Amino acid sequence: MTDTITPYQIPQWVPGETVGSSDALGWKEVIQRSYRLCAVDVVVPPVDHFAVMLQCAEPVELQRRSGPRWQRERYAKGDVSLLSVAQESHWRWVDTLEVSHVYLSRRLLITVAEELAAREVSEVTLRDVLVTTDPVLTYLATAITAEAALPGLGAGVYVEALATQMAVHLLRRYSTVSFQPHTSHSKLDGPRLRKLRHYVDEHLHDTLSVAQLAEQVGMGSWAFSRAFKQATGSPAHQYIVSARVKRAQALLTDARLPLRDIAAQCGFSDQAHMTRLLKAALGLTPRQLRTHPHVT
């Protein structure tokens, strides 16, 4: 996406203070940033994420033009303002504004839309909503903001679930979805399958997603998932798990390698995660596999 800025560049355009963020937390597809913003009259370039902006303090009069006409609304504590991906906007307010911005990636919205519609999606656009009172969005934005301020156990998984819920709600109530034309589904031929297998082998220690694999072959997530299962007989997620199990089984033949290191090299979240998946796939724990290395 060209001619857009990232959420991290917003302070270059809107004067104020960043008072909190998820920047150092390693979240995927969702960004949270809290601001105390000065009065402005400013045009902000298009941002490469969808934005849900939660009002956190006293009411202010908020004005925005992201289309042909200016809008003006009272923006009270708990209200949210929405802005679509790649949408230029002109903002005005005269009082200090305390807000939490939750940014969702375009990839997340398209992936969720494809899962909901069981069709390949070309684009998702949020309707032009300056201010809305929506308890569901308020709850989700508040929970994500709280997790950025004080991350708890399993914060990444928890926030991913909250972001997915937010995406579903936006798609159901505030979005226009454009679908790809009905055509025969692309097939994964031999060269592209080899490319995917090489990519998985090279990145097995990382967090791998279906969306990442789809990007490698230039397909949408839904069309890719369908094509991958047709080509291999199993879902892409299961292929990743199987690849991790096979690598772990091979590494376990080296008794010098600590189990936690093997888990990390294979992309398991921790040693316990590796143990559960090996037990499910092979019927043996890592320690048992070291004494039965030829189990398949």
SERO-4910 file (N, C-alpha, C, O; in steps of 0.05 Angstrom, whole numbers):
BEGIN
 pado doro    nc1    nc2    nc3   cac1   cac2   cac3    cc1    cc2    cc3    oc1    oc2    oc3
  Met    A     17    -24      0      0      0      0     18     25      0     34     28     18
  Thr    A     15     41    -20     33     64    -24     20     90    -12     -4     91     -8
  Asp    A     38    110     -8     28    136      0     13    135     27     -6    151     30
  Thr    A     20    118     45      8    117     71     30    119     92     54    115     87
  Ile    A     21    126    116     40    127    139     32    104    158     10     93    156
  Thr    A     49     98    176     43     77    196     32     91    221     34    115    225
  Pro    A     19     75    239      9     87    264     31    100    280     26    119    295
  Tyr    A     55     90    278     77    101    294     85    130    285     99    144    300
  Gln    A     77    137    261     83    164    251     63    185    257     67    209    251
  Ile    A     40    178    270     19    197    276     30    221    292     22    244    285
  Pro    A     48    218    312     58    241    327     73    261    309     76    284    317
  Gln    A     82    253    286     96    272    268     76    292    257     84    313    247
  Trp    A     50    285    257     30    302    245     12    315    266      2    337    262
  Val    A      7    301    288    -11    311    308      5    317    333     15    298    345
  Pro    A      6    342    342     22    349    365     10    338    391    -14    339    395
  Gly    A     28    329    409     18    319    435     39    300    447     62    300    440
  Glu    A     29    285    466     47    267    482     37    238    480     13    233    483
  Thr    A     55    220    474     48    191    475     51    182    503     73    183    515
  Val    A     29    172    515     29    165    544     28    135    548     28    127    571
  Gly    A     26    119    527     26     90    530     25     77    503     16     90    484
  Ser    A     35     53    501     35     39    475     41      9    479     50      1    500
  Ser    A     35     -5    458     42    -34    457     67    -38    441     74    -61    433
  Asp    A     82    -17    435    104    -18    416    124    -41    422    135    -54    404
  Ala    A    130    -45    448    151    -64    455    141    -92    461    156   -109    471
  Leu    A    115    -97    456    103   -122    465    102   -144    444     94   -167    450
  Gly    A    109   -137    419    110   -158    398     83   -168    389     81   -190    379
  Trp    A     62   -152    392     35   -160    383     35   -163    352     49   -149    338
  Lys    A     17   -180    342     14   -185    314    -13   -173    305    -34   -178    317
  Glu    A    -12   -158    283    -36   -148    270    -52   -127    286    -72   -117    276
  Val    A    -43   -120    309    -57    -99    326    -36    -82    340    -17    -92    350
  Ile    A    -41    -56    340    -24    -37    353    -41    -19    372    -63    -11    364
  Gln    A    -31    -14    396    -46      4    414    -27     27    421     -4     23    428
  Arg    A    -38     52    420    -22     76    428    -41     95    442    -63    101    431
  Ser    A    -34    105    465    -49    125    480    -36    152    477    -11    155    479
  Tyr    A    -53    173    474    -42    200    469    -57    221    486    -80    217    494
  Arg    A    -42    242    493    -54    267    503    -47    287    482    -24    296    479
  Leu    A    -68    296    466    -63    312    442    -72    340    446    -92    346    458
  Cys    A    -56    358    435    -62    387    436    -84    394    416    -90    378    398
  Ala    A    -95    418    419   -115    428    399   -102    429    372    -79    438    369
  Val    A   -117    421    351   -105    420    324   -125    428    303   -149    429    307
  Asp    A   -114    435    280   -128    437    255   -109    426    235    -92    441    224
  Val    A   -111    400    228    -89    387    214   -101    366    195   -120    352    201
  Val    A    -88    363    172    -93    341    153    -73    319    159    -49    323    159
  Val    A    -84    295    164    -67    272    170    -67    254    145    -88    247    135
  Pro    A    -44    245    136    -43    228    113    -56    201    118    -61    194    141
  Pro    A    -63    186     97    -75    160    101    -57    142    117    -33    142    114
  Val    A    -69    126    135    -55    108    152    -59     79    142    -80     73    132
  Asp    A    -39     62    144    -40     36    133    -54     15    150    -52     -9    145
  His    A    -68     24    171    -84      7    189   -112     19    192   -116     43    187
  Phe    A   -131      3    199   -157     12    208   -154     23    236   -138     12    252
  Ala    A   -169     44    243   -166     56    270   -192     57    285   -213     65    274
  Val    A   -191     48    310   -213     51    329   -202     69    351   -184     61    366
  Met    A   -214     93    354   -203    113    373   -222    117    396   -244    127    392
  Leu    A   -213    110    420   -230    111    444   -225    137    459   -202    143    466
  Gln    A   -247    152    465   -245    176    481   -242    168    511   -259    153    521
  Cys    A   -222    179    524   -216    170    551   -220    191    573   -216    186    596
  Ala    A   -228    215    565   -230    237    585   -256    253    580   -276    243    571
  Glu    A   -254    279    587   -278    296    586   -287    301    557   -271    299    538
  Pro    A   -313    306    553   -324    310    526   -311    334    512   -304    354    524
  Val    A   -307    331    486   -297    352    469   -314    353    444   -328    333    437
  Glu    A   -313    375    430   -325    377    403   -305    368    383   -283    380    381
  Leu    A   -311    347    368   -293    336    348   -304    341    320   -327    337    315
  Gln    A   -286    350    303   -293    355    275   -274    339    257   -250    337    262
  Arg    A   -285    328    235   -269    314    216   -281    315    188   -305    315    185
  Arg    A   -263    317    169   -271    314    141   -254    292    129   -230    296    125
  Ser    A   -267    269    122   -253    248    108   -267    242     82   -260    222     69
  Gly    A   -285    259     75   -300    257     50   -306    285     41   -290    303     46
  Pro    A   -328    289     27   -334    316     16   -343    336     36   -341    360     32
  Arg    A   -354    326     60   -366    345     79   -353    342    106   -343    321    114
  Trp    A   -354    364    121   -345    364    149   -367    351    166   -390    354    161
  Gln    A   -357    336    187   -375    325    207   -367    338    234   -344    345    238
  Arg    A   -387    342    251   -382    353    278   -398    337    298   -422    334    295
  Glu    A   -385    327    319   -399    311    339   -387    316    367   -364    325    370
  Arg    A   -404    312    387   -394    312    415   -381    285    420   -394    264    416
  Tyr    A   -357    286    429   -341    262    433   -337    258    463   -319    270    475
  Ala    A   -353    240    475   -354    237    504   -338    212    512   -331    195    496
  Lys    A   -331    211    538   -316    189    548   -330    162    542   -354    159    547
  Gly    A   -315    143    531   -326    118    523   -335    116    494   -340     94    484
  Asp    A   -339    139    481   -346    139    452   -322    130    436   -299    132    445
  Val    A   -327    121    412   -306    113    393   -309    128    367   -332    134    358
  Ser    A   -287    133    354   -286    144    327   -272    124    309   -252    112    317
  Leu    A   -282    120    285   -271    100    266   -259    114    242   -269    134    232
  Leu    A   -238    102    232   -225    112    208   -215     88    192   -202     71    202
  Ser    A   -223     88    166   -216     65    149   -186     66    142   -173     87    144
  Val    A   -176     43    133   -149     41    123   -145     60     99   -164     62     82
  Ala    A   -122     72     97   -115     88     74   -134    111     68   -139    118     45
  Gln    A   -145    123     90   -164    144     87   -152    170     98   -147    173    122
  Glu    A   -148    190     80   -138    216     89   -160    230    105   -184    226    100
  Ser    A   -152    245    125   -171    258    143   -161    285    152   -137    289    157
  His    A   -180    304    154   -174    331    164   -189    333    191   -213    330    193
  Trp    A   -173    339    213   -184    339    240   -183    367    252   -165    383    246
  Arg    A   -203    373    269   -202    397    285   -214    391    313   -234    378    316
  Trp    A   -200    401    334   -212    403    361   -197    425    376   -174    431    369
  Val    A   -209    436    396   -198    460    409   -189    454    437   -175    471    449
  Asp    A   -196    431    449   -188    424    476   -167    401    475   -165    388    454
  Thr    A   -153    397    497   -136    374    499   -152    349    497   -173    346    509
  Leu    A   -142    330    481   -157    305    476   -141    282    487   -117    278    480
  Glu    A   -153    265    504   -140    241    514   -153    217    502   -177    212    507
  Val    A   -138    202    486   -150    180    471   -132    156    470   -108    158    474
  Ser    A   -145    133    466   -130    108    460   -136    100    432   -160     97    424
  His    A   -115     97    416   -119     88    389   -113     58    387    -91     49    395
  Val    A   -131     43    376   -127     14    371   -127     11    340   -146     18    327
  Tyr    A   -104      2    330   -101     -1    301   -102    -31    293    -87    -47    305
  Leu    A   -119    -38    274   -120    -66    264   -110    -66    235   -115    -48    220
  Ser    A    -94    -86    229    -82    -87    203   -102    -94    181   -123   -107    187
  Arg    A    -97    -86    157   -113    -93    134   -114   -123    131   -135   -134    124
  Arg    A    -92   -136    135    -91   -165    132   -110   -179    151   -124   -198    144
  Leu    A   -112   -169    176   -130   -181    196   -159   -179    187   -174   -198    187
  Leu    A   -167   -154    178   -195   -150    170   -201   -168    146   -223   -179    145
  Ile    A   -184   -169    127   -189   -185    103   -190   -215    110   -207   -229    100
  Thr    A   -172   -224    126   -172   -252    134   -197   -260    149   -209   -281    143
  Val    A   -206   -243    168   -230   -249    183   -255   -248    164   -273   -264    166
  Ala    A   -255   -228    146   -277   -226    127   -279   -251    109   -301   -261    104
  Glu    A   -256   -262    101   -257   -286     84   -267   -310    100   -281   -327     89
  Glu    A   -259   -311    125   -269   -333    142   -299   -332    146   -313   -352    147
  Leu    A   -309   -307    150   -338   -304    155   -354   -309    129   -375   -322    131
  Ala    A   -344   -300    107   -359   -302     82   -353   -327     65   -367   -333     47
  Ala    A   -331   -341     72   -322   -364     56   -319   -356     27   -325   -372      9
  Arg    A   -308   -333     23   -302   -323     -4   -277   -306     -3   -269   -296     18
  Glu    A   -263   -304    -26   -239   -288    -27   -247   -258    -28   -263   -250    -45
  Val    A   -235   -242    -11   -241   -214     -8   -220   -197    -20   -196   -202    -17
  Ser    A   -228   -176    -35   -208   -158    -47   -203   -134    -30   -181   -124    -29
  Glu    A   -224   -124    -15   -220   -101      1   -241    -99     23   -264   -108     19
  Val    A   -234    -86     45   -253    -79     66   -250    -49     71   -228    -39     73
  Thr    A   -273    -35     74   -273     -7     79   -292     -1    102   -315    -11    103
  Leu    A   -283     15    122   -301     23    143   -317     47    134   -307     65    120
  Arg    A   -343     47    142   -359     70    136   -349     95    152   -336     92    172
  Asp    A   -356    118    142   -346    143    153   -362    150    179   -382    163    178
  Val    A   -352    140    201   -365    144    227   -347    161    245   -326    151    255
  Leu    A   -354    186    249   -337    203    266   -339    195    295   -319    192    309
  Val    A   -364    192    305   -368    185    334   -391    166    335   -412    170    323
  Thr    A   -387    144    351   -409    126    357   -407    117    386   -385    115    397
  Thr    A   -430    112    398   -431    100    424   -438     71    421   -460     63    415
  Asp    A   -417     54    425   -419     25    419   -406     10    442   -382      9    444
  Pro    A   -422     -1    460   -411    -15    484   -391    -37    477   -372    -42    492
  Val    A   -396    -51    455   -378    -73    447   -350    -62    440   -330    -72    449
  Leu    A   -350    -42    422   -324    -30    415   -310    -17    439   -286    -19    441
  Thr    A   -326     -4    456   -314      8    480   -301    -12    497   -279     -9    507
  Tyr    A   -315    -35    502   -304    -56    519   -278    -67    507   -258    -70    521
  Leu    A   -279    -74    481   -255    -86    468   -231    -67    467   -209    -75    473
  Ala    A   -236    -41    460   -215    -22    460   -203    -17    488   -179    -14    491
  Thr    A   -221    -16    508   -212    -13    536   -195    -36    545   -175    -33    558
  Ala    A   -203    -61    538   -188    -85    546   -161    -85    533   -141    -92    546
  Ile    A   -160    -79    507   -134    -78    493   -116    -57    505    -92    -61    508
  Thr    A   -127    -33    511   -112    -12    523   -100    -20    550    -77    -15    556
  Ala    A   -117    -33    567   -108    -42    593    -86    -63    591    -67    -63    607
  Glu    A    -88    -80    571    -67   -101    567    -41    -89    558    -20    -99    566
  Ala    A    -42    -68    542    -17    -54    534     -4    -41    558     21    -40    560
  Ala    A    -20    -30    576     -9    -16    600      2    -35    620     23    -30    633
  Leu    A    -10    -59    623     -2    -78    643     -6   -106    632    -27   -119    638
  Pro    A     12   -117    615      8   -143    603      7   -165    624     22   -166    643
  Gly    A    -12   -183    620    -15   -206    637     -6   -231    624      5   -231    602
  Leu    A    -11   -254    638     -4   -280    627    -18   -285    600    -42   -281    598
  Gly    A     -2   -293    581    -14   -299    555    -25   -274    540    -44   -276    526
  Ala    A    -12   -251    545    -22   -226    534    -25   -227    504    -45   -217    493
  Gly    A     -6   -239    490     -7   -239    461    -31   -254    450    -45   -245    432
  Val    A    -36   -277    462    -60   -294    454    -86   -279    461   -105   -279    445
  Tyr    A    -86   -267    485   -110   -253    494   -117   -230    476   -140   -226    467
  Val    A    -96   -214    469   -101   -190    452   -108   -199    424   -125   -186    411
  Glu    A    -96   -221    414   -104   -231    387   -134   -238    387   -147   -232    367
  Ala    A   -144   -250    408   -172   -257    410   -189   -232    410   -210   -231    397
  Leu    A   -181   -212    426   -196   -187    428   -196   -173    401   -217   -162    392
  Ala    A   -173   -172    387   -172   -159    361   -189   -173    340   -202   -160    324
  Thr    A   -190   -200    342   -207   -215    323   -237   -209    329   -252   -206    310
  Gln    A   -244   -207    354   -272   -200    361   -278   -172    351   -300   -167    340
  Met    A   -259   -153    354   -264   -126    344   -267   -126    313   -284   -112    303
  Ala    A   -251   -142    300   -253   -144    270   -280   -155    262   -292   -144    244
  Val    A   -290   -175    276   -316   -187    269   -338   -166    273   -356   -163    257
  His    A   -336   -151    296   -357   -131    301   -356   -108    280   -377    -99    271
  Leu    A   -333   -100    273   -330    -79    253   -342    -89    226   -355    -74    212
  Leu    A   -336   -113    219   -346   -124    194   -376   -127    194   -389   -122    173
  Arg    A   -387   -134    216   -416   -138    218   -432   -112    218   -454   -110    208
  Arg    A   -420    -90    230   -436    -66    234   -426    -41    219   -442    -23    215
  Tyr    A   -401    -40    212   -390    -15    202   -375    -17    175   -362      2    167
  Ser    A   -376    -40    162   -358    -44    140   -373    -50    114   -395    -59    113
  Thr    A   -359    -43     92   -367    -52     65   -345    -70     55   -321    -63     56
  Val    A   -353    -94     46   -334   -114     37   -337   -119      7   -359   -123     -3
  Ser    A   -314   -118     -7   -314   -123    -36   -301   -150    -40   -280   -157    -29
  Phe    A   -315   -167    -56   -305   -194    -61   -292   -196    -88   -298   -182   -107
  Gln    A   -274   -216    -90   -262   -222   -116   -283   -235   -134   -301   -248   -124
  Pro    A   -281   -231   -160   -300   -244   -178   -299   -274   -175   -279   -286   -169
  His    A   -323   -287   -179   -324   -316   -178   -309   -328   -202   -317   -325   -224
  Thr    A   -286   -340   -196   -270   -353   -216   -262   -381   -206   -265   -386   -182
  Ser    A   -251   -397   -223   -241   -422   -213   -218   -417   -194   -201   -399   -199
  His    A   -216   -431   -172   -196   -426   -152   -168   -432   -162   -164   -453   -175
  Ser    A   -150   -415   -156   -122   -419   -163   -112   -446   -151   -120   -453   -129
  Lys    A    -95   -459   -166    -83   -484   -155    -54   -479   -148    -41   -462   -159
  Leu    A    -45   -495   -129    -17   -493   -121     -2   -514   -137     -5   -538   -132
  Asp    A     15   -505   -156     30   -524   -172     56   -532   -157     62   -523   -135
  Gly    A     71   -550   -170     95   -560   -158    115   -538   -150    124   -539   -127
  Pro    A    122   -519   -167    142   -499   -159    133   -482   -135    149   -476   -118
  Arg    A    107   -475   -134     97   -459   -112     96   -475    -86    101   -465    -65
  Leu    A     89   -501    -88     90   -518    -64    118   -521    -54    123   -521    -30
  Arg    A    138   -524    -72    165   -526    -63    174   -500    -50    189   -500    -30
  Lys    A    166   -477    -61    172   -452    -48    161   -450    -20    174   -440     -2
  Leu    A    136   -459    -17    123   -458      9    138   -476     29    142   -468     52
  Arg    A    145   -500     21    158   -519     39    185   -507     47    193   -510     70
  His    A    199   -495     28    225   -482     35    221   -459     55    236   -456     74
  Tyr    A    200   -443     50    195   -421     68    189   -431     97    199   -420    116
  Val    A    172   -452     99    166   -463    125    191   -473    139    195   -468    162
  Asp    A    208   -488    124    233   -498    135    251   -476    146    263   -478    167
  Glu    A    252   -454    130    270   -432    138    259   -415    161    274   -402    175
  His    A    233   -416    165    220   -399    186    206   -415    207    189   -404    221
  Leu    A    212   -440    210    198   -457    228    201   -448    257    183   -452    274
  His    A    223   -435    263    228   -425    290    212   -400    297    210   -392    320
  Asp    A    200   -387    276    184   -363    280    155   -370    283    147   -393    280
  Thr    A    139   -349    289    110   -352    289    101   -352    260    104   -332    246
  Leu    A     89   -374    251     80   -376    224     49   -376    223     36   -387    240
  Ser    A     38   -362    203      9   -360    200      1   -368    172     18   -367    154
  Val    A    -24   -375    168    -34   -380    142    -32   -356    124    -25   -358    100
  Ala    A    -36   -332    135    -35   -307    120     -6   -303    109     -3   -294     86
  Gln    A     14   -310    125     42   -308    116     47   -326     92     60   -319     73
  Leu    A     38   -351     94     42   -370     73     27   -361     48     38   -364     25
  Ala    A      3   -351     51    -12   -342     28      2   -319     14      2   -318    -11
  Glu    A     15   -302     29     30   -279     17     53   -289     -1     59   -277    -21
  Gln    A     65   -312      7     88   -322     -8     81   -330    -36     98   -330    -54
  Val    A     55   -337    -41     47   -346    -67     26   -326    -79     13   -333    -99
  Gly    A     24   -303    -67      7   -282    -78    -23   -289    -79    -37   -283    -98
  Met    A    -33   -302    -57    -61   -309    -56    -73   -298    -30    -59   -292    -11
  Gly    A   -100   -295    -30   -114   -288     -6   -115   -312     13   -112   -335      4
  Ser    A   -119   -307     38   -118   -328     58   -138   -350     53   -132   -374     55
  Trp    A   -163   -342     46   -184   -362     42   -178   -379     18   -180   -403     19
  Ala    A   -172   -366     -5   -166   -381    -29   -142   -399    -25   -141   -421    -35
  Phe    A   -121   -389    -11    -98   -405     -5   -104   -430     11    -96   -452      5
  Ser    A   -120   -426     32   -127   -448     50   -141   -470     34   -136   -494     37
  Arg    A   -159   -462     16   -174   -481      0   -155   -496    -19   -156   -520    -22
  Ala    A   -137   -480    -33   -119   -492    -52    -98   -510    -39    -91   -530    -50
  Phe    A    -89   -502    -15    -69   -518     -1    -80   -545      7    -67   -566      3
  Lys    A   -105   -545     17   -117   -571     25   -122   -588      0   -118   -613      2
  Gln    A   -130   -576    -22   -134   -592    -47   -108   -604    -56   -107   -626    -66
  Ala    A    -85   -589    -53    -60   -598    -63    -46   -619    -45    -32   -636    -55
  Thr    A    -50   -616    -19    -35   -633      0    -53   -652     16    -43   -672     27
  Gly    A    -79   -647     16    -97   -665     32    -99   -657     61   -114   -670     76
  Ser    A    -85   -636     70    -87   -628     98    -87   -598     99    -77   -584     81
  Pro    A    -99   -586    120    -98   -557    124    -70   -547    128    -52   -561    137
  Ala    A    -66   -522    120    -39   -510    123    -29   -509    151     -6   -514    157
  His    A    -48   -504    170    -40   -503    198    -29   -531    207    -10   -532    221
  Gln    A    -43   -552    198    -34   -578    205     -7   -585    193      9   -599    205
  Tyr    A     -2   -575    169     24   -579    157     46   -567    174     67   -579    177
  Ile    A     41   -542    183     61   -529    200     67   -545    226     90   -548    233
  Val    A     45   -554    238     48   -570    263     64   -595    257     82   -603    272
  Ser    A     58   -609    235     72   -634    228    101   -629    223    118   -645    230
  Ala    A    108   -606    209    136   -599    204    150   -594    231    174   -602    233
  Arg    A    137   -582    250    150   -577    276    155   -603    291    176   -607    303
  Val    A    136   -621    289    138   -647    303    162   -663    290    178   -674    305
  Lys    A    164   -663    264    186   -677    250    213   -666    257    232   -681    262
  Arg    A    215   -639    258    241   -627    265    248   -634    294    271   -640    300
  Ala    A    228   -632    312    233   -639    340    242   -668    343    261   -673    358
  Gln    A    230   -685    329    237   -714    330    266   -718    321    280   -734    333
  Ala    A    274   -703    300    301   -706    290    321   -694    310    342   -706    315
  Leu    A    315   -671    322    334   -659    341    336   -674    367    357   -673    380
  Leu    A    315   -688    374    316   -703    399    336   -726    399    343   -737    420
  Thr    A    346   -733    375    366   -754    374    393   -745    385    410   -761    391
  Asp    A    396   -718    388    421   -707    400    415   -702    429    402   -682    436
  Ala    A    425   -720    446    419   -718    475    432   -694    488    425   -687    511
  Arg    A    450   -680    474    463   -657    486    446   -632    485    450   -613    500
  Leu    A    426   -632    467    409   -608    464    388   -607    486    372   -626    489
  Pro    A    387   -585    501    365   -582    521    338   -581    508    335   -571    486
  Leu    A    318   -592    521    291   -593    510    280   -565    504    266   -560    484
  Arg    A    287   -545    521    277   -518    516    288   -506    491    275   -491    477
  Asp    A    314   -514    484    326   -504    460    313   -517    435    309   -503    415
  Ile    A    307   -542    437    293   -556    415    266   -543    410    258   -539    388
  Ala    A    252   -538    432    225   -525    429    227   -499    415    211   -493    397
  Ala    A    248   -483    422    251   -457    409    258   -460    379    248   -445    363
  Gln    A    276   -479    373    284   -482    345    262   -492    327    262   -488    303
  Cys    A    242   -505    339    220   -517    324    195   -498    324    175   -504    310
  Gly    A    196   -476    338    174   -457    337    152   -462    357    131   -450    354
  Phe    A    157   -480    376    137   -484    397    139   -461    417    160   -449    421
  Ser    A    116   -454    429    116   -431    447    133   -436    472    145   -417    483
  Asp    A    135   -461    480    152   -468    503    155   -498    504    144   -512    487
  Gln    A    170   -509    523    174   -537    525    149   -553    530    145   -575    519
  Ala    A    131   -542    546    105   -556    552     88   -558    526     76   -578    522
  His    A     89   -537    510     74   -537    484     85   -560    466     70   -574    454
  Met    A    111   -562    465    123   -583    449    115   -611    460    109   -629    444
  Thr    A    116   -614    486    109   -640    497     80   -647    490     75   -670    483
  Arg    A     61   -628    492     33   -635    486     30   -643    457     16   -663    451
  Leu    A     43   -629    439     39   -635    410     53   -661    402     42   -676    386
  Leu    A     76   -666    413     89   -692    408     74   -715    419     72   -736    406
  Lys    A     63   -712    442     47   -733    454     22   -738    438     14   -761    434
  Ala    A      9   -717    428    -15   -720    411     -8   -733    384    -24   -749    375
  Ala    A     14   -725    372     21   -735    346     34   -763    346     28   -779    328
  Leu    A     51   -768    366     67   -793    366     61   -811    389     70   -834    389
  Gly    A     46   -802    409     40   -818    432     62   -820    452     61   -836    471
  Leu    A     84   -804    448    106   -805    467    115   -776    474    111   -758    458
  Thr    A    126   -773    498    136   -747    506    164   -743    494    176   -763    484
  Pro    A    175   -719    495    203   -715    485    223   -734    499    241   -744    486
  Arg    A    221   -737    525    240   -754    539    237   -783    530    257   -798    528
  Gln    A    212   -792    526    208   -820    516    219   -823    488    229   -844    481
  Leu    A    216   -802    471    226   -804    444    256   -807    443    267   -819    424
  Arg    A    270   -796    463    299   -799    463    307   -828    467    330   -835    460
  Thr    A    290   -844    479    296   -872    482    282   -889    460    287   -913    458
  His    A    265   -877    444    251   -890    422    254   -872    396    233   -864    386
  Pro    A    278   -867    387    282   -847    366    270   -855    339    268   -837    322
  His    A    263   -880    335    253   -888    308    223   -890    306    213   -900    286
  Val    A    208   -880    326    179   -879    325    171   -860    303    181   -838    301
  Thr    A    151   -868    287    141   -850    266    111   -848    268     98   -834    252
***
